[in-house]
Amino acid sequence: MASIIRPKINRRQWPRHEKKYLVQIATSLQSGFSPASVSNFSRGGLCFVHSEILDKGAVVMVRLPQDLVGLARDVKGRVKWCVPSGTGGFAIGIQYEEPLRWTRYE
């Protein structure tokens, strides 16, 4: 009996861009911003590596640089998932509260 190969379904609303960038992340007003390394992003969210574990649903502020999205700005997002990273720290996926209306990659 031959096995059936099903195509992988892309559930994402916007294309993901695989780019390495350094952004600033704030998990609270008291903590201030700290560096995080982005591995991919889209109009709806991004994935970054950070030294701290973050709870699913936690609110974070991300300071996006101009060369990433075309206009420097701070955006608010929610943690969708957080797993240990193979390079140390934690890989964290966030969804923006509001999708970016523009990006230099689209």
Summary of the structure (lengths in Angstrom):
residues: 106
radius of gyration: 15.2
end to end distance: 44.0
largest distance: 61.0
contacts: 258
relative contact order: 0.23
helix: 4%
strand: 44%
